[in-house]
Amino acid sequence: MTLRNDDLNRFQSLIRILGECSTREAAVAALLRNAVKLVNAEAGTVAMLRADSVGPPDLVFNHTCGKSAEELNGICLKAGQGLIGWVVSNNKPVIVNDVAHDERFFQWVDHESGFQTRSVICSPVKADNQIIGAIEVLNKKDGEFTDEDLNLLQMAIFLAESRINSLSSLPPLASEQHDQQDYQRCLEAAAAVTSRLLKYREIDRLRDDILQLLVRSTKAQRGFYIEVQHFTSDRILGRLIKEFGADGQPPAAESAPQPFNLRKALGEWFQEISSGRAVAAEVPKSGENPPELLQKTGAASVQMMPLVLRDKTIGIIGLVPAAGQRTVNGPEMELLRTAAESLTIAFEHQQSQMDKARLEQQVLHAQKLESMGELSSGIAHNFRNILAGIIANCQLVQMKYHDHGEMQESIKGIIHLANVGSELVSKLMKFSRKGETRENRTVFNLVEILDEIYQIISTSFDKRIEIRRNWEETIPIEGVRSDLNLLLMNLCTNARDAMPEGGILQVSASVDKTLGRLHLTVSDTGCGMSDDTRKRIFDPFFTTKDPGKGTGLGLSTAYGIVKDHDGDIHVTSTPGVGTIFQVYFPTARAKGAVAHEPLFQITPGNGESVLIVDDDTALLHTLKDLLLNIGYRVETATNGRQGIESYMARRPDAVIIDRNMPGMDGMSVAKHILQVDADAKIIILSGYENDGPDSLSPQLKEAIQSYVVKPFDITHFSQVLNDTFNGGQEKQQAGV
């Protein structure tokens, strides 16, 4: 958006009129008259806070302009009453184009004045950075009020506030002609600053143009802008982003900005700036806490104004006055304040656009992760079938050739490698959030895992890495202990790998009782990440490490574990500074410890007949041989319909059905069998868990005897069969 010629003329006229005002009241009245013309409205009012109110200050209409508006003069509103009261109480501007449908609008005011309000723009008015009232512009003549109208109104308010502040802090202008000229010059510069807010879309160009304008209009020796980075609570960093000399040009050898310790750079002024207060003072030559940044430049005095966004200082705009110029309470400070407010508005707009874009990216990323989760589940199904066949064949060989020592050792090695593959599948399933059921969760003290991880990393990590820890004595959490152990180890090793030359690894955990959640933080001072890398770190198989040094599953596994525990994980990172992972979990009440399940021993059968239905013929034949070797009679079927026919013809004592088969799947087979034989003993095998038995219908879940996840161990599976034939009061719902 650019200003029209009519708008520019009105602003020039407002600057001239404000310069002639000798009281606050005159400046506010001039603001109102010009604001009504600026946005082409029918009328306008200004309500000011009453200092003599008992309790919360009341608002009184004491400036009016336009049709029937004079009837409002003197009317008083209670604190927060009406749209204008809401704006003052909340310190926020509003646009309402249909007041009849806004519950904040106070109809009684129209009743008293005889005015019929249709639409409103309302914005706070401040003096010395404190709200003193609000201006309300009513009824757009040629349509509805827009954001452009609100921007024009706020530009006019900026100019008026500069004049209002000057009238409260200086002697009468008529007594010092040079003050009058200074304020006129600074008012014109303030108008130029606010007009640039509407001119530029790029924040860097806006910042540079405003800074150059400040240097030229104040005849300062130097102007500068510092970016503030809140990395951690005890590490506030700054970067000198831009600097201009008296000629309006940057230094001849301008280099890339480097981060520095803001506390040391600002010295005794750090607390003022970080609290959102301006600084105008001489630069001390010595002292206990000198401002190192300014001492190095040889500046005699400085004027600095913080940019405060959402109660946090995000930047500092400053001037180094030329020799002999004043630094305290001068018109330059009001111009600097206007510049800081304009830049803050621009940063807030940029932040809102970035938040919108980030939200869109998060939605796309979530969709991508969901697709990858489904893909990983499919991979896991096929891979688990392969692993189940390998393990089953190996255990069959172990049973048949138990006297061959060398062969037994080789078989053990194969089974070990198959188990490694099974662990890889488990990681993929964690990413797809289909790996654990809630029945496997326990409530325990997270500190036990934190202490265990600390012992491991403090003895195994590079001694150049300083490990800091901070957690409470008791942090109850409900979850899978092994998963949370893996989560913490993955985050810590990721931090270690980011600090090949050493650094600080900090792990902290606490319970926010107010929000009812657990907050876990793992931070490092390593190489950091670019935005592109940070956006991809949770993608499976994505890694920045050299080939052979990482699978790319560590952080995707961490993401899956966090989500599986109803938590959230966030990461912030700055290249060259470090990375922070923040994890949030719901808290749980402490309960007693849960005993570990005992290991199963192979349990032989007693000649019971078993039907196996599975489309994977390799696994089918291997499982048949295993069951024959441990004392069962076995029949097989390679598809669902053949399985139903075989069951109807032979009525076996139990039927083992693969869940995921082409054509008629295992669930359909089980339902058909149960329709003709409600007492049928059914065991479901699955390599594609889909949340395990919890995804079954309640009727089917109740009817089946067991649910076993591939790959399985024959010792465990033999126990499942034994329980099926010998009462099976407690059904087996197992996952290996």
N, C-alpha and C positions, 0 to 999 in steps of 0.2 A: 504494500500500500504506500502511495506517495501523497503528499499534501497538495490540494488544489490551490490555485492562486487566491481564491476567496478566503480559504482557511489561513493561508500564510498572512494575508492582509489583516485578518481578524486577530491573529496572534501578535503581529507587530503593533496593532492598536492596543491590545491588552497589555503588552509590555510597557508602552508609553503611559497608559492610564495607571498601571500599578506603580510605576516610578514616581508619579505625582501624588500617590496616596500617602498620607501622614499618620494614619491610624489603621489598626487591624480591621475595624468595622468597615472602613472605606474600601480596603483591599478585598474583603469578602463580598461586599456589594458589587464591586467591579467584576469579580469572578462570576457571580450569578448572572449579571446582565449579559456578559459576553458568552457564557456557556449556553444560555437559551438560544442566542443567535447562531452559535457555532453548530448546534445539532438540529436547528430548524424546529424548535419546539414551541408549544403554545404558552407555557408558563414554567416557573421554577421557584423553589423555596430553599432556604438554608435554615436548619435547626441547630442550635448551639447548646452544649451542655451547660447546665446551671451549676455554678460553684456553691450556691447556698442551699442545695438540696439536702434533705435529711435521708441518709441511706444512699442507695444507688442514685447517681445524678439524673435529674429529669432533663428532657429536651424542650426547648422553647423556640418556636418559629419567630425569628427576628429579622429575616431578610426575605423579601418576596419580589417576584417580577412576573408580569403578564396578567392575563384575563382572570378576574376574580381573586387573584392571589393575595391582594392586600387584606382580604377578610381573614387570612390566617395569622396575621401579625399578632403576637402575644399568646397564641394558643400553646398550651403546654401538654406534652406527652410524658407518660411514665416511662421509666427505663425499659428499653426493649420493645416498646409499643409501636406498631405500624412498621411499614417497610423501612422507613428511615431510622427507626429505633433498632431494628434488626441489624442494619448495616453498621451502626455505631457499636452495638454490643459485640458483633462478630468480626469487625474490622475487615469486611469484605464488600466489594461493589456488587451490584445486581442489575440485571436487565429483566424487566417483566413487561411483556407486550399484551397481556390480558389480565388486569388486576382482579377481575371478577372471579378468577379461578385460582387466586393465590391467597391462602389463608392468612398470610402475614399482613396483607393490606388492611388498613383501619378505615372502614367505611364512614365512621362518625366525622372524620375530618372533612370529607366531601359534603356531608350533611350540613356542617356548620358554615362552610364557605360558599355553598351553592355550585361548586365546581364539579364537573363530571370527569373523573380521571379514567383514562383508558390504558395508558402505557406509561412506564416509569424507567428512568435510569437514575441510579443513586450510588454515590461513592463517598467514602470518608474524607474529612478534611483534618489536617494535622498542623500542629505548631510545636516546634522543638521536639519533634518525633513522638508527640502525644496526640491522641484524637481529641479534637475540640468540638466536633460536630460532623454534619454531613450535608451535602448538597443533593437536591432532588430535582430532576428535570422531567417535565410532564408532557405527554401527548405529542408524539411526532406528527408534524403536519402532513408529511408526504409518505406515509407508510409506517413501517415498524422500526423500532430502534435496533441497531446492529452493533456488533463488536467494534466496528470502525467508529461509531458514535461514542462508545465508551472510551476508546483510545483517545479521541479528541478531547473528551471531557477530562480525562486524567492528565493530559498534557497541560490543559488550562489550570488544573488544580496544582500541578507541579510548580508552575510559574507563580501562582498566587501564594503557595506555601513558602516559597523562597522570600517573597516580599513580607509575608506575615512574620516569619522568623526574624528577618532583619529589623522589623519594627519593635520586636520584643527584646532585642539584644543590644541595640545601639541608641545613642542619644538622638534627639530629633534631627532629621536629615537637613533641615534648613540651616542648622548651626554649622555644618561642615560641608561645603560645596564639593570637596573632592570625594567624600563618602557618597554623595548623590551620584556622582559620575561613575564611581566604582560599582554601585548597585545597578545602575542602568546598564553598564557594560556586562555585568554578570547575569542580569535578567535576560539580555539578548543572547548570551551564550547558553543559558538554560533552555531558552526556546529552541535554539539550534540543536542542543543535546536531545531534547524530547522529539524533535522532528526526525532525527536520525533513527530513533527507535522504530518509527514507522517506515523508514526508507530501506533498511538493510534486513535481509533474511539470514545472512551468515553472521554468527555471533563474533567470529574473529575480526571481520571487517568493521562491525559496529564498535567493538572494543577499541580497535586501533584508531578509528576516526574520532571517537569521543575523547580518547586520551590526547590525540594531537590537538583537538579543539581546546581542551583544558589548558594545555601548555601555552598555546598561542594567546588565548583570551586573558589568562592571568599573568602572562609574561614570566612564567616560572623558569627556573634554571633546568628543571628536569621533571618528567612525569613517568610513572611506572605502574605496572599492574602485576600483582602476585596472585597466583593460583594456590588455594589452600587444599591440601589433601589430608583427610582424616583417615589415616591407615589403621591405627589402633589407638586406644585411649591414651597410651603413653608415647605415641609416635605421631606427632602432628608435623607434617611435611609441607614445605612451600616450594614454589618454583617461580622465578622471575620470568614471566611469560613475555612481557613486552616493555620496552623502555624507549622514550623519546627525549631528545635534547631540546634546548631553547629554540633551535632552528626548525623544530617539528620533524626531525629526521632521527631514525634509530642509529645506534652506534655503528661505526664503520665496520667493525669486526664482530658483528652480532653472532653469537653461537647458540647451539641448541640448549634450551633451559635445563639445568640440572637440579635435582631435588636437594633441599637443605633443611636443617632442623629449624623450624619456625620459632621455637622458644628462644633459641640462641640468637637468631637473626633479629628478632624484635626486642629481646631483652625485657626491660621493665614494662614495655607497652604490650606485651603478649596478652596479658589478662584483659586489658581494655579491649583490644581488637577481637579476641575470641569471644568476648561477652557482647559484641555488637556495638561497642561505643567508639566514637571518633577520637582521633589523637591529633593535636596541634601543639607542637612544642619545639624547643631547641634540642638539638642532639647533644647529649652529655659527652664530654671528652673522656670521662673516666667514671668509676663507680663499681659496685658489686655485680650488677647485672646489666652491662651495656648492650645497646642494640648493634650487634656486630655488622649486620648488613649495611646499615647507614654510616657507621663509623668508617668502614672501608672506602666509601665513596667520598668522604670528606665533607658531607653535607652539614651545614650549620643549623638548619631547622627543617621540619617536615610537617606536612599535613596528610593524614591518612584517614580514609573512610572505608569501613568494612561493608561487604555485600553479604546480607543475611537472608538466607533462604530456608524456610521451615526450621527456624530457630537454630540454624547452624551457619557459621561464617564460611563462605565458599570462596571468597576472594577479597583482595585489598586493592583499592585504587588510591594512588598517592601523588603528591606534588612536593618537589623540593623548591621552595621559593627562592627568587633571586636575592642577592645580598641587599639588606635594608627593607625587604618586604615584611609586613606583619604576618603572624601565623595563627593568632588566636582570635576567634570571633569575627573574622573578617568576612567580606562577601564571598571570598573564594571558598570558604567552608560550606556555604549554602549551595554554591555551584557544584562543589564536589559531592555534596549529599544528593543533589538532583541527578548527577551522573551515576552515582552508585545505585540509586533507586531505579533508574532507567535500565541499567545493565542487569539488575536483579530481575526485573520484569522480563527482560529478554532471555535470561538464563532459565527462568521458571517456564517460559513458553517452550524453550528448547527441551527442557527436562520432560515436560508433558508430552511433547512429540516423541521423545526417546522412549518414554514409558509406554506410549501407545505402540510404537514399533517393536519394543521388547516383548510386550504382551502378545502381539501377532506372531513374533518369532517363537515364543513359548508354546503357543497353540500349535504351530507347525512342528516344533520339536516334539511336543507330546504325541502328535499324530505319527511322526516318524518313529518315535520310540515304541509306540503301540504296534506299528507295522513290523519293526525289528523284533519286538517281543513275540509276535505271532510266528515270524520266520524262525526265531530261535527255538520256539516250541516244536515246530515241525522238524527242524534239524535234530533236536533232542530225541524225538520219537524214533526216528530212523537210526540214530546213533545208539540209542539204548537197546534197540533190537539186536544190533550187531554185537554190542558188548555183552548182552545177555547170552547170546549164542557162544561167544568166546569163553566166558566164565563157565557156562554150563558144560561145554566140551572139555575144558581143562579139569573141572571137578570130576567129570566122568572118567577121564584118563587117570586122575589120582586114585579113584576108587578101583579101577581095573588093574592098575600097575603100581600098587602101593609098595611092592618090594624093590622097585627100581629107584635107588637113591638119587642117581644123577638126573634121571628123568623127572623125579619129584621136585628137585631144585629148579630145573628149567621151567616146569609148570608153575611153580610159585612165582617165578619172575614174570611169566606171561600174565598171571592173575593180577600181580602188582601193577603192571602197566595198564591192564584193563580198568583197574580201580582208579588209576590216574585219569584215564579217559572219562570215567564216571564222574570224577570231581569236576572236570571241565564242563561236562553236561550240567552239573548242578549249578555252576556259575552262570551258564547261559539261562537256566531256569530261574535263577534269582533275578536276572535282568528282566525276564518276561513276567516276573511276579507270580509264578505258578509253581514255586518249589516247595513251600511249606504250608501246612494247614495249621489253624489256630490250636488244634489239639496238641501240637508239638511245642507250644509255648509254655514257659514258666515265668513266674515272678521272682526276680532275684535282685541283688544289689550290684548295680553297674560298676561300683568302685572295685569289686573283685576283678573284673576284666581290665579296668584301667590300671590297677596295680600290677597285674600280670603283664600287660603290654609294656608298661614302663620298665619292668625288670628286664624284658627281652631287648627293647631298643636301647636302653642305657648301657647294656653290655655288648651289643652287637653293632651299633651304629658307629660311624667315624667319630673319633674323639674330638674332632674339630667342631662337631655339632653340639651346641649347648642345649640340653633338654630341660625345659621348664614345665612344671605341672602345677595345677591348681584345681582341686575338686573337694567337694564336701565328703563327710564321712559316710553318709548313707544316701544313695540315689536309687530308689526303687524303680524298676522298669519291667514291663512284660514283653517277653520276646524269646527268640531262639538264641541261646547263649553262644553257640558256635558261629552263628551269622554275625552277631555284634562284635565278636572277637575278630572275625575276618574283616568287617567294616573298618574298625579302628586300625588294624594292621595295614590295610591297604592305604588309608589316608596318611599314616605315619611314613610308610615306605615311599609314597608319592612325594611327601615333603622332603624326605632324605635325598631322593634322586634329584630334587630341584636345587640342592645345595652341595655340589661336588667339592667346593672349596671351603665348606663349613658355614655355620650360621646359627640361628636360633630356631629351634622347634618348640613350640608351646602347645600343650594340650590342657584344656580346661573344661570343666563340666559343673553345672549347677542346676538347681530346680527353681523355676519361677512359680511360686505358689499362687500368685495372683492370676496368671494365665493358665496354670495347671499344665505346664509342659517342662520338659527337660531340654536344656541348651548345652550342646557339645560343640567345642571349637578346637580345630587343629590348624595352626598357622605356622608359616615359615618365612624366613627372610631370604629366600632364594631368588632364582632368575625371573620368577613371575611368568605371566602368560599374556599374549596378545588377545584382543577381543575375539578374533577368529578362532584361536585355539580354545579359549574359554568356552565358546559356544558348542564345541564339539567333544569336550572331554568325557561326557557321559555316553557317547556313542560307542557301541561295542566294536572292538578291534581297532579303534582309533588310538594311535600312540605317536608321540614325538621322539621316542627313543630309537636308538640304532637297531637294525635287524638283529634278532636273537637276544635282545635285552628287555623285551616286554611284549606281552600278547595283546595289550589294549583292552583287556577284560577287567582290570583292577577297579577302575572307577565306574564302569558300567555295572559291575557286580555291586559296588557300594551303593549306587543309585537304586538298584533293584531291592537291596536289603532295606534301605531306608523306606522306600515306598511300601514294601511288604510289612513294615512295622508301623504303618499309618503316620509316617514322618515326612519331613521336608528337608531338602539339602540345598544350600545356596553357596556360591563361590564368588569371591571378589579377588581381583589380582591386578597388580601393576608391574609391568616389565621393569626389571632391575630393582624392585622393592620387595616383592614377595606375594604370597597367596594366603587367603583365609578361607577355610571350609567351615561353614556353620550348619549344624544339624539339629533339628528340633524333633523331639519325640513326645507323645503323651506320657504322663507319669502314671505310676501304678502304686497301690498299697503293698507294703512288704508282706510276704507270706513265708511259710517254712520252706526249707530246701527240698528239692525233688530228687529222689534217689535215681541213679542211673539204672537202665534196664540191663538185666544179666544177659550174657551171651548165650545163644541157643546151641545145643548139641544136635547132631543128626539123629532124627527119630524115625525108625523104620516103620513100614506099613505092615498090615496083616492080611494082605491079599485082596484089599478093596479094589473095586473097578473104578477107573477114572477115564473120562473122555476129555481130550485136549482139542480145542478149536482155535486155530491160529493160521493166518495166511502165510506167515514166514516159515517155509518148509524146513529150512536149516535149523531154526530154533525148535520147531515142532519135533523133529526127529531126535535132537539132542535131549530135549526135556523128556521125551518118551523113554529113551535109554536110561536117563537118570532115575526116573520113577520106577522102571522095571528093576533096576539094581538095588533099590531100597525097599522092595517088597510090595509093589502095586501091580495090578493088571491094567494095561493101558490100551485105549483105542484113540484114533486121531481123525480129525476132519480139517480140511484146508479152507473152508468158507462157511458162512453162516447157515445157509440152507442145508448144506451137507451135515452140519453139526446138529441141526434140529431133527433131521431125518434119523441120524445115528442115535440120538438120545431117545426118540420115540421107539426105535426098534430094540434097543438094548437096555434102556433104563439103568444107566451106570449109577454107582453110589455117589459120585460127585462129577461135576463138569467144570473144567478150567477154560475160560473164554478170554481171548484177546479183545480188548476194548475197541481198538481202532483197526477195522478191516474194510476193504473195498466192498461195495454193494451193500449187504446187510451188516451193520456194525454189531459189536459185541453187546451193546445195550438192547438192541432189538432182539437178538438171539435169546438173551436172558429173559426178556419179557414173554416171548413165545413159549419158552420152556416152563416158566412159572404159571402161565395160563392153563397148561395141561397138567402140571404137577406142582402144586403150591408148596410141597415139602422138598422140592429139589434143592440140593446143596450146590451152590454156585460160588466159584472163586473168579474174580475179575483180575486179569493182568493188564498193565498199562505202561506204555512208554511215552505216552502223551497225556500228562496228568490233568490239565484243565481244572486245576484246583482240587485234584484228587477226588475222594469219595464225596466231598461236600458239594460237588457239582451234580451229583445224582439226585433224582427225585426222591422225596422222603420214603415213598413206598418201596422203590427198588433198593435204596440204601438199607432199609430194614430187612428186605428179603434175602439179600446176598450174605454169604458167610464171611468173605474176606475180600480185601482189595490190596493187591500187591503191585509195587512199582518196579519195572525193569531198570537196570539189571538187578537180580536178586541172588542171594547166597543160598545154596542148597540146604545148609543147616537151618536157616530161618524158614525156608519154604517147606521143609519136612515137618517143622513144628506147626506151621499153618494147616497142613493137611491133617496132622494128628488131632489138632483141636477141632477141625471140621467133623471128623468121624467120632470123636469122643466127647460129645456134649457141646463144645464151642460156645459156652455161655457168654464169654467176652469175645466179640468178633475182632478179627485182625484187620487193621487198616494200616498197612505198613508201607513205608517208603525207604528205599536204600539209596 
